[in-house]
């Protein structure tokens, strides 16, 4: 039997956060970690994507994908896995996402607090949807906006 495949090294341009957007995202996650938050990076991706994400050395407590967990958003079991990774009560988890169905509504239905991230096509297309506006506990323009708002407030960690 052949040995298990290992992920090839991540190219330096990705490890270094070469673009301004990547640098801002890294900085935002670092600020949240420094403020005492557990940062869980989890989404609908393949096992291979999980390997590559971990190769980026993100400032995250846990990095996982639906492929690794065997369950994908919007299934409530996905959010159970997020809560287990966060090691706290569901309502203490702030699930951040741009998609109304897969992220905000599904996480809220699973009992998590939610933040709608106005980024990318879904983030902008649905940003003013009345159901989304009612459901999201927080609405942010970027990860930097999220970090600024959470680290300057007195929200529980």
Backbone as JSON Lines, residues from 0, in Angstrom:
{"i":0,"aa":"X","n":[0.85,-1.18,0.0],"ca":[0.0,0.0,0.0],"c":[0.9,1.24,0.0]}
{"i":1,"aa":"X","n":[0.6,2.23,-0.87],"ca":[1.45,3.43,-0.92],"c":[1.28,4.27,0.35]}
{"i":2,"aa":"X","n":[2.33,5.02,0.7],"ca":[2.23,5.87,1.89],"c":[1.16,6.94,1.67]}
{"i":3,"aa":"X","n":[0.58,7.46,2.76],"ca":[-0.44,8.51,2.61],"c":[0.16,9.74,1.95]}
{"i":4,"aa":"X","n":[-0.68,10.41,1.15],"ca":[-0.23,11.65,0.5],"c":[-0.1,12.76,1.52]}
{"i":5,"aa":"X","n":[0.91,13.55,1.34],"ca":[1.04,14.74,2.17],"c":[0.9,15.97,1.28]}
{"i":6,"aa":"X","n":[0.46,17.03,1.87],"ca":[0.28,18.26,1.11],"c":[1.63,18.82,0.71]}
{"i":7,"aa":"X","n":[1.75,19.31,-0.54],"ca":[3.01,19.96,-0.92],"c":[3.13,21.28,-0.16]}
{"i":8,"aa":"X","n":[4.33,21.81,-0.09],"ca":[4.49,23.08,0.61],"c":[3.64,24.18,-0.03]}
{"i":9,"aa":"X","n":[3.16,25.07,0.8],"ca":[2.38,26.2,0.32],"c":[3.34,27.22,-0.26]}
{"i":10,"aa":"X","n":[3.08,27.7,-1.48],"ca":[3.99,28.7,-2.07],"c":[4.15,29.92,-1.17]}
{"i":11,"aa":"X","n":[5.34,30.49,-1.1],"ca":[5.59,31.64,-0.22],"c":[4.64,32.8,-0.41]}
{"i":12,"aa":"X","n":[4.19,33.04,-1.65],"ca":[3.3,34.19,-1.87],"c":[2.0,34.04,-1.09]}
{"i":13,"aa":"X","n":[1.57,32.79,-0.82],"ca":[0.35,32.58,-0.05],"c":[0.65,32.57,1.45]}
{"i":14,"aa":"X","n":[1.79,32.02,1.82],"ca":[2.15,32.01,3.24],"c":[2.33,33.41,3.77]}
{"i":15,"aa":"X","n":[2.83,34.29,2.95],"ca":[3.15,35.62,3.43],"c":[1.95,36.56,3.43]}
{"i":16,"aa":"X","n":[0.8,36.1,2.91],"ca":[-0.34,37.0,2.84],"c":[-0.03,38.14,1.89]}
{"i":17,"aa":"X","n":[0.35,37.8,0.67],"ca":[0.91,38.76,-0.28],"c":[0.01,39.93,-0.64]}
{"i":18,"aa":"X","n":[-1.28,39.78,-0.59],"ca":[-2.14,40.89,-0.98],"c":[-2.6,41.67,0.25]}
{"i":19,"aa":"X","n":[-3.03,42.88,0.01],"ca":[-3.52,43.72,1.12],"c":[-4.69,43.05,1.82]}
{"i":20,"aa":"X","n":[-5.58,42.45,1.05],"ca":[-6.73,41.76,1.65],"c":[-6.33,40.61,2.55]}
{"i":21,"aa":"X","n":[-5.36,39.82,2.1],"ca":[-4.88,38.72,2.94],"c":[-4.2,39.24,4.19]}
{"i":22,"aa":"X","n":[-3.37,40.29,4.02],"ca":[-2.7,40.85,5.2],"c":[-3.72,41.38,6.19]}
{"i":23,"aa":"X","n":[-4.76,42.04,5.7],"ca":[-5.8,42.57,6.59],"c":[-6.52,41.43,7.3]}
{"i":24,"aa":"X","n":[-6.82,40.35,6.57],"ca":[-7.48,39.2,7.19],"c":[-6.61,38.57,8.27]}
{"i":25,"aa":"X","n":[-5.33,38.38,7.97],"ca":[-4.41,37.83,8.97],"c":[-4.36,38.76,10.19]}
{"i":26,"aa":"X","n":[-4.25,40.05,9.95],"ca":[-4.19,41.01,11.06],"c":[-5.45,40.96,11.9]}
{"i":27,"aa":"X","n":[-6.6,40.85,11.25],"ca":[-7.87,40.8,11.98],"c":[-7.95,39.54,12.84]}
{"i":28,"aa":"X","n":[-7.58,38.4,12.27],"ca":[-7.62,37.16,13.05],"c":[-6.61,37.21,14.19]}
{"i":29,"aa":"X","n":[-5.45,37.78,13.94],"ca":[-4.45,37.93,14.99],"c":[-4.96,38.82,16.12]}
{"i":30,"aa":"X","n":[-5.64,39.92,15.77],"ca":[-6.19,40.82,16.79],"c":[-7.24,40.09,17.64]}
{"i":31,"aa":"X","n":[-8.07,39.28,17.0],"ca":[-9.08,38.53,17.74],"c":[-8.43,37.53,18.68]}
{"i":32,"aa":"X","n":[-7.42,36.82,18.21],"ca":[-6.7,35.86,19.06],"c":[-6.04,36.58,20.23]}
{"i":33,"aa":"X","n":[-5.41,37.73,19.95],"ca":[-4.74,38.5,21.0],"c":[-5.72,39.01,22.05]}
{"i":34,"aa":"X","n":[-6.95,39.25,21.63],"ca":[-7.99,39.73,22.55],"c":[-8.62,38.59,23.35]}
{"i":35,"aa":"X","n":[-8.17,37.37,23.1],"ca":[-8.65,36.23,23.88],"c":[-9.75,35.41,23.22]}
{"i":36,"aa":"X","n":[-10.1,35.72,22.0],"ca":[-11.12,34.94,21.3],"c":[-10.5,33.67,20.72]}
{"i":37,"aa":"X","n":[-11.27,32.58,20.73],"ca":[-10.91,31.38,19.97],"c":[-11.36,31.64,18.54]}
{"i":38,"aa":"X","n":[-10.5,31.45,17.58],"ca":[-10.83,31.69,16.18],"c":[-10.9,30.34,15.48]}
{"i":39,"aa":"X","n":[-12.08,30.01,14.98],"ca":[-12.3,28.76,14.27],"c":[-12.53,29.1,12.81]}
{"i":40,"aa":"X","n":[-11.69,28.6,11.93],"ca":[-11.87,28.78,10.49],"c":[-12.45,27.47,9.98]}
{"i":41,"aa":"X","n":[-13.73,27.51,9.57],"ca":[-14.41,26.29,9.12],"c":[-15.36,26.64,8.0]}
{"i":42,"aa":"X","n":[-15.4,25.81,6.99],"ca":[-16.3,26.07,5.88],"c":[-16.47,24.86,5.0]}
{"i":43,"aa":"X","n":[-17.31,25.02,4.0],"ca":[-17.57,23.95,3.03],"c":[-16.42,23.87,2.04]}
{"i":44,"aa":"X","n":[-15.49,22.99,2.34],"ca":[-14.33,22.78,1.48],"c":[-13.91,21.32,1.56]}
{"i":45,"aa":"X","n":[-13.0,20.95,0.71],"ca":[-12.5,19.58,0.64],"c":[-11.45,19.32,1.73]}
{"i":46,"aa":"X","n":[-11.12,18.06,1.89],"ca":[-10.04,17.68,2.8],"c":[-8.74,18.35,2.36]}
{"i":47,"aa":"X","n":[-8.51,18.33,1.07],"ca":[-7.29,18.95,0.52],"c":[-7.23,20.44,0.85]}
{"i":48,"aa":"X","n":[-8.36,21.13,0.74],"ca":[-8.4,22.56,1.07],"c":[-8.03,22.76,2.54]}
{"i":49,"aa":"X","n":[-8.47,21.87,3.41],"ca":[-8.11,21.96,4.83],"c":[-6.61,21.84,5.03]}
{"i":50,"aa":"X","n":[-5.99,20.92,4.3],"ca":[-4.54,20.77,4.39],"c":[-3.83,22.05,3.95]}
{"i":51,"aa":"X","n":[-4.3,22.6,2.84],"ca":[-3.68,23.82,2.32],"c":[-3.91,25.01,3.27]}
{"i":52,"aa":"X","n":[-5.1,25.11,3.82],"ca":[-5.38,26.2,4.77],"c":[-4.47,26.11,5.99]}
{"i":53,"aa":"X","n":[-4.29,24.9,6.52],"ca":[-3.4,24.75,7.67],"c":[-1.96,25.07,7.29]}
{"i":54,"aa":"X","n":[-1.59,24.84,6.03],"ca":[-0.26,25.17,5.55],"c":[-0.01,26.67,5.49]}
{"i":55,"aa":"X","n":[-1.09,27.45,5.49],"ca":[-0.94,28.91,5.49],"c":[-0.58,29.45,6.86]}
{"i":56,"aa":"X","n":[-0.64,28.6,7.87],"ca":[-0.34,29.01,9.24],"c":[-1.21,30.2,9.65]}
{"i":57,"aa":"X","n":[-2.52,30.06,9.42],"ca":[-3.47,31.11,9.8],"c":[-3.46,31.32,11.31]}
{"i":58,"aa":"X","n":[-3.71,32.53,11.77],"ca":[-3.81,32.76,13.21],"c":[-5.17,32.28,13.73]}
{"i":59,"aa":"X","n":[-5.39,30.98,13.62],"ca":[-6.65,30.38,14.04],"c":[-6.39,29.32,15.1]}
{"i":60,"aa":"X","n":[-7.35,29.15,15.98],"ca":[-7.26,28.11,17.0],"c":[-7.47,26.75,16.36]}
{"i":61,"aa":"X","n":[-8.46,26.67,15.47],"ca":[-8.81,25.45,14.75],"c":[-9.11,25.81,13.31]}
{"i":62,"aa":"X","n":[-8.63,25.0,12.38],"ca":[-8.97,25.14,10.97],"c":[-9.5,23.79,10.51]}
{"i":63,"aa":"X","n":[-10.73,23.78,9.97],"ca":[-11.35,22.51,9.56],"c":[-12.27,22.75,8.37]}
{"i":64,"aa":"X","n":[-12.55,21.68,7.65],"ca":[-13.44,21.77,6.49],"c":[-14.56,20.74,6.6]}
{"i":65,"aa":"X","n":[-15.6,20.99,5.83],"ca":[-16.73,20.06,5.79],"c":[-16.27,18.69,5.3]}
{"i":66,"aa":"X","n":[-15.32,18.67,4.38],"ca":[-14.8,17.4,3.89],"c":[-14.17,16.57,5.0]}
{"i":67,"aa":"X","n":[-13.46,17.23,5.9],"ca":[-12.84,16.54,7.03],"c":[-13.87,16.1,8.05]}
{"i":68,"aa":"X","n":[-14.89,16.91,8.24],"ca":[-15.92,16.61,9.23],"c":[-16.99,15.67,8.72]}
{"i":69,"aa":"X","n":[-17.09,15.51,7.41],"ca":[-18.1,14.63,6.83],"c":[-19.51,15.2,6.88]}
{"i":70,"aa":"X","n":[-19.61,16.5,7.03],"ca":[-20.91,17.16,7.06],"c":[-20.71,18.61,6.6]}
{"i":71,"aa":"X","n":[-21.66,19.11,5.8],"ca":[-21.5,20.44,5.21],"c":[-22.63,21.37,5.63]}
{"i":72,"aa":"X","n":[-22.34,22.67,5.6],"ca":[-23.38,23.67,5.82],"c":[-24.4,23.53,4.7]}
{"i":73,"aa":"X","n":[-25.65,23.7,4.96],"ca":[-26.29,24.23,6.15],"c":[-26.75,23.17,7.17]}
{"i":74,"aa":"X","n":[-26.25,21.95,7.08],"ca":[-26.65,20.89,8.01],"c":[-26.33,21.32,9.45]}
{"i":75,"aa":"X","n":[-27.3,21.19,10.37],"ca":[-27.05,21.57,11.77],"c":[-25.86,20.84,12.4]}
{"i":76,"aa":"X","n":[-25.55,19.64,11.91],"ca":[-24.41,18.9,12.47],"c":[-23.09,19.62,12.2]}
{"i":77,"aa":"X","n":[-23.01,20.36,11.1],"ca":[-21.81,21.16,10.83],"c":[-21.61,22.17,11.97]}
{"i":78,"aa":"X","n":[-22.68,22.82,12.36],"ca":[-22.58,23.84,13.41],"c":[-22.34,23.2,14.79]}
{"i":79,"aa":"X","n":[-22.8,21.97,14.99],"ca":[-22.44,21.24,16.21],"c":[-20.93,21.05,16.27]}
{"i":80,"aa":"X","n":[-20.31,20.77,15.13],"ca":[-18.86,20.59,15.08],"c":[-18.14,21.91,15.38]}
{"i":81,"aa":"X","n":[-18.69,23.01,14.87],"ca":[-18.11,24.34,15.15],"c":[-18.16,24.61,16.65]}
{"i":82,"aa":"X","n":[-19.3,24.34,17.27],"ca":[-19.46,24.58,18.71],"c":[-18.49,23.71,19.5]}
{"i":83,"aa":"X","n":[-18.34,22.45,19.1],"ca":[-17.4,21.56,19.79],"c":[-15.97,22.11,19.67]}
{"i":84,"aa":"X","n":[-15.61,22.61,18.49],"ca":[-14.27,23.17,18.3],"c":[-14.08,24.44,19.13]}
{"i":85,"aa":"X","n":[-15.15,25.2,19.29],"ca":[-15.07,26.45,20.05],"c":[-15.02,26.22,21.55]}
{"i":86,"aa":"X","n":[-15.46,25.04,21.99],"ca":[-15.44,24.68,23.41],"c":[-16.23,25.65,24.27]}
{"i":87,"aa":"X","n":[-17.42,26.0,23.81],"ca":[-18.3,26.87,24.59],"c":[-19.75,26.61,24.19]}
{"i":88,"aa":"X","n":[-20.66,27.3,24.82],"ca":[-22.08,27.15,24.51],"c":[-22.37,27.72,23.12]}
{"i":89,"aa":"X","n":[-23.36,27.17,22.41],"ca":[-23.67,27.66,21.06],"c":[-23.88,29.17,20.99]}
{"i":90,"aa":"X","n":[-24.6,29.75,21.92],"ca":[-24.9,31.19,21.84],"c":[-23.65,32.05,22.04]}
{"i":91,"aa":"X","n":[-22.57,31.45,22.6],"ca":[-21.32,32.18,22.79],"c":[-20.45,32.18,21.53]}
{"i":92,"aa":"X","n":[-20.87,31.4,20.53],"ca":[-20.14,31.35,19.26],"c":[-20.71,32.42,18.34]}
{"i":93,"aa":"X","n":[-19.85,33.23,17.77],"ca":[-20.27,34.19,16.75],"c":[-19.83,33.61,15.42]}
{"i":94,"aa":"X","n":[-20.8,33.09,14.66],"ca":[-20.5,32.5,13.36],"c":[-20.54,33.6,12.32]}
{"i":95,"aa":"X","n":[-19.45,33.78,11.59],"ca":[-19.31,34.86,10.61],"c":[-19.35,34.26,9.21]}
{"i":96,"aa":"X","n":[-20.24,34.79,8.37],"ca":[-20.32,34.29,7.01],"c":[-21.04,35.26,6.09]}
{"i":97,"aa":"X","n":[-20.88,35.03,4.79],"ca":[-21.49,35.93,3.81],"c":[-22.78,35.38,3.2]}
{"i":98,"aa":"X","n":[-23.02,34.09,3.3],"ca":[-24.16,33.48,2.63],"c":[-25.37,33.42,3.57]}
{"i":99,"aa":"X","n":[-26.51,33.94,3.13],"ca":[-27.66,33.97,4.03],"c":[-28.14,32.58,4.44]}
{"i":100,"aa":"X","n":[-28.24,31.64,3.51],"ca":[-28.78,30.32,3.83],"c":[-27.74,29.45,4.52]}
{"i":101,"aa":"X","n":[-26.57,29.3,3.91],"ca":[-25.54,28.39,4.45],"c":[-24.9,28.9,5.72]}
{"i":102,"aa":"X","n":[-24.83,30.2,5.89],"ca":[-24.12,30.77,7.04],"c":[-25.08,31.35,8.08]}
{"i":103,"aa":"X","n":[-25.67,32.47,7.78],"ca":[-26.42,33.23,8.8],"c":[-27.66,32.49,9.29]}
{"i":104,"aa":"X","n":[-28.56,32.12,8.39],"ca":[-29.8,31.48,8.84],"c":[-29.53,30.1,9.45]}
{"i":105,"aa":"X","n":[-28.64,29.34,8.84],"ca":[-28.35,28.0,9.36],"c":[-27.68,28.05,10.74]}
{"i":106,"aa":"X","n":[-26.73,28.95,10.91],"ca":[-26.06,29.08,12.21],"c":[-27.04,29.57,13.27]}
{"i":107,"aa":"X","n":[-27.88,30.53,12.92],"ca":[-28.87,31.03,13.89],"c":[-29.85,29.93,14.28]}
{"i":108,"aa":"X","n":[-30.27,29.12,13.31],"ca":[-31.19,28.01,13.6],"c":[-30.55,26.98,14.53]}
{"i":109,"aa":"X","n":[-29.22,26.88,14.47],"ca":[-28.49,25.95,15.34],"c":[-28.18,26.56,16.71]}
{"i":110,"aa":"X","n":[-28.63,27.8,16.93],"ca":[-28.45,28.44,18.23],"c":[-27.21,29.29,18.38]}
{"i":111,"aa":"X","n":[-26.47,29.52,17.3],"ca":[-25.27,30.33,17.38],"c":[-25.61,31.8,17.15]}
{"i":112,"aa":"X","n":[-24.79,32.69,17.68],"ca":[-24.88,34.11,17.32],"c":[-24.3,34.23,15.91]}
{"i":113,"aa":"X","n":[-24.74,35.24,15.17],"ca":[-24.3,35.33,13.79],"c":[-23.86,36.74,13.41]}
{"i":114,"aa":"X","n":[-22.91,36.78,12.48],"ca":[-22.48,38.05,11.88],"c":[-22.51,37.87,10.38]}
{"i":115,"aa":"X","n":[-23.18,38.78,9.69],"ca":[-23.18,38.75,8.24],"c":[-22.0,39.57,7.74]}
{"i":116,"aa":"X","n":[-21.16,38.92,6.94],"ca":[-19.97,39.55,6.37],"c":[-20.31,40.01,4.96]}
{"i":117,"aa":"X","n":[-20.34,41.3,4.77],"ca":[-20.67,41.86,3.46],"c":[-19.42,41.85,2.6]}
{"i":118,"aa":"X","n":[-19.17,40.68,2.01],"ca":[-17.98,40.47,1.19],"c":[-18.34,39.48,0.09]}
{"i":119,"aa":"X","n":[-17.84,39.69,-1.07],"ca":[-18.11,38.79,-2.18],"c":[-19.53,38.91,-2.7]}
{"i":120,"aa":"X","n":[-19.83,38.15,-3.74],"ca":[-21.15,38.27,-4.38],"c":[-22.32,38.04,-3.42]}
{"i":121,"aa":"X","n":[-22.28,36.99,-2.64],"ca":[-23.4,36.72,-1.71],"c":[-23.5,37.8,-0.65]}
{"i":122,"aa":"X","n":[-22.37,38.24,-0.15],"ca":[-22.37,39.27,0.89],"c":[-23.05,40.55,0.46]}
{"i":123,"aa":"X","n":[-22.83,40.93,-0.8],"ca":[-23.44,42.16,-1.3],"c":[-24.85,41.94,-1.83]}
{"i":124,"aa":"X","n":[-25.06,40.85,-2.53],"ca":[-26.36,40.58,-3.13],"c":[-27.47,40.53,-2.08]}
{"i":125,"aa":"X","n":[-27.18,39.93,-0.95],"ca":[-28.2,39.72,0.08],"c":[-28.1,40.7,1.25]}
{"i":126,"aa":"X","n":[-27.21,41.64,1.2],"ca":[-26.91,42.5,2.35],"c":[-28.13,43.21,2.93]}
{"i":127,"aa":"X","n":[-29.07,43.6,2.1],"ca":[-30.23,44.35,2.6],"c":[-31.5,43.51,2.68]}
{"i":128,"aa":"X","n":[-31.37,42.2,2.53],"ca":[-32.52,41.32,2.63],"c":[-33.12,41.43,4.04]}
{"i":129,"aa":"X","n":[-34.41,41.73,4.16],"ca":[-35.02,41.94,5.48],"c":[-34.87,40.75,6.43]}
{"i":130,"aa":"X","n":[-34.98,39.52,5.93],"ca":[-34.81,38.34,6.79],"c":[-33.38,38.24,7.29]}
{"i":131,"aa":"X","n":[-32.43,38.53,6.42],"ca":[-31.02,38.49,6.82],"c":[-30.72,39.57,7.85]}
{"i":132,"aa":"X","n":[-31.23,40.77,7.61],"ca":[-31.01,41.89,8.53],"c":[-31.59,41.55,9.91]}
{"i":133,"aa":"X","n":[-32.76,40.92,9.94],"ca":[-33.38,40.54,11.22],"c":[-32.62,39.42,11.93]}
{"i":134,"aa":"X","n":[-32.08,38.51,11.15],"ca":[-31.44,37.32,11.73],"c":[-30.03,37.59,12.24]}
{"i":135,"aa":"X","n":[-29.26,38.34,11.49],"ca":[-27.86,38.57,11.86],"c":[-27.78,39.42,13.13]}
{"i":136,"aa":"X","n":[-27.0,38.95,14.09],"ca":[-26.79,39.71,15.32],"c":[-25.85,40.89,15.09]}
{"i":137,"aa":"X","n":[-25.03,40.77,14.06],"ca":[-24.04,41.79,13.75],"c":[-23.86,41.79,12.23]}
{"i":138,"aa":"X","n":[-23.61,42.96,11.67],"ca":[-23.34,43.08,10.24],"c":[-22.02,43.82,10.09]}
{"i":139,"aa":"X","n":[-21.08,43.22,9.34],"ca":[-19.75,43.81,9.2],"c":[-19.34,43.87,7.74]}
{"i":140,"aa":"X","n":[-18.47,44.82,7.43],"ca":[-17.99,45.02,6.07],"c":[-16.75,44.19,5.75]}
{"i":141,"aa":"X","n":[-16.0,43.79,6.77],"ca":[-14.75,43.06,6.54],"c":[-14.35,42.38,7.84]}
{"i":142,"aa":"X","n":[-13.34,41.52,7.76],"ca":[-12.82,40.91,8.99],"c":[-12.16,41.97,9.87]}
{"i":143,"aa":"X","n":[-11.58,42.97,9.26],"ca":[-11.0,44.07,10.03],"c":[-12.09,44.81,10.8]}
{"i":144,"aa":"X","n":[-13.21,45.08,10.15],"ca":[-14.36,45.7,10.81],"c":[-14.82,44.84,11.98]}
{"i":145,"aa":"X","n":[-14.9,43.54,11.77],"ca":[-15.31,42.61,12.84],"c":[-14.35,42.71,14.02]}
{"i":146,"aa":"X","n":[-13.05,42.61,13.74],"ca":[-12.06,42.65,14.82],"c":[-12.11,43.98,15.56]}
{"i":147,"aa":"X","n":[-12.23,45.07,14.83],"ca":[-12.32,46.39,15.47],"c":[-13.53,46.46,16.4]}
{"i":148,"aa":"X","n":[-14.65,45.98,15.92],"ca":[-15.87,46.07,16.72],"c":[-15.83,45.15,17.94]}
{"i":149,"aa":"X","n":[-15.28,43.96,17.79],"ca":[-15.25,43.03,18.91],"c":[-14.17,43.36,19.93]}
{"i":150,"aa":"X","n":[-13.05,43.88,19.48],"ca":[-11.96,44.16,20.42],"c":[-12.12,45.51,21.12]}
{"i":151,"aa":"X","n":[-13.01,46.36,20.63],"ca":[-13.23,47.64,21.3],"c":[-14.53,47.65,22.11]}
{"i":152,"aa":"X","n":[-15.26,46.54,22.08],"ca":[-16.5,46.45,22.85],"c":[-16.27,45.63,24.1]}
{"i":153,"aa":"X","n":[-17.29,45.48,24.86],"ca":[-17.21,44.67,26.08],"c":[-18.04,43.41,25.92]}
{"i":154,"aa":"X","n":[-18.08,42.87,24.69],"ca":[-18.81,41.63,24.45],"c":[-18.13,40.5,25.19]}
{"i":155,"aa":"X","n":[-18.88,39.53,25.69],"ca":[-18.25,38.4,26.37],"c":[-17.41,37.58,25.4]}
{"i":156,"aa":"X","n":[-16.38,36.99,25.91],"ca":[-15.5,36.15,25.08],"c":[-15.82,34.71,25.35]}
